Amino acid sequence: MSEHDHVPPRDNPEVAHERSDVNIQLVLVFGGALLAVALVVHIALYGLLEYYNRGAGRAPAAASAPAPLDEPPPEPRLQVAPRADLARMRAAEEKELETYGWVDRDKQVVRIPIDRAMQLLAERGLPARKDAGGVKAGGQLQGESR
């Protein structure tokens, strides 16, 4: 080791830390007060927890009378078997789509199966108006000359 590796600190009274920036005593008092408040809150919460635990051991209040079984429960009612309900609904829709039946007897409106309706549509085509949106026979627009 050389002499220059270990140099004793210089005694310089002009160089020092600031003593006026932080009031150490006030910081310690604040920290102690914060600790005391936290301790009081924890003790109060422990007491409240014990109070509720003692109350839980008491007998429960008498139950009210059950609702009569012949009345349906109030709205909204939940599905008991949603898959069965969906299967029933789809079966009813399929029956409606695959059978003949009346839609409105008074107006003489019927329904026919989809397959038969597609056959009839393919055979007969779609009904067209005589004046279909300004197009004359032959595909010419009205008012257009060739």
Salt bridges, closest charged atoms under 4 A:
GLU75 OE2 - ARG77 NH1 2.56
ASP85 OD1 - ARG88 NH2 2.46
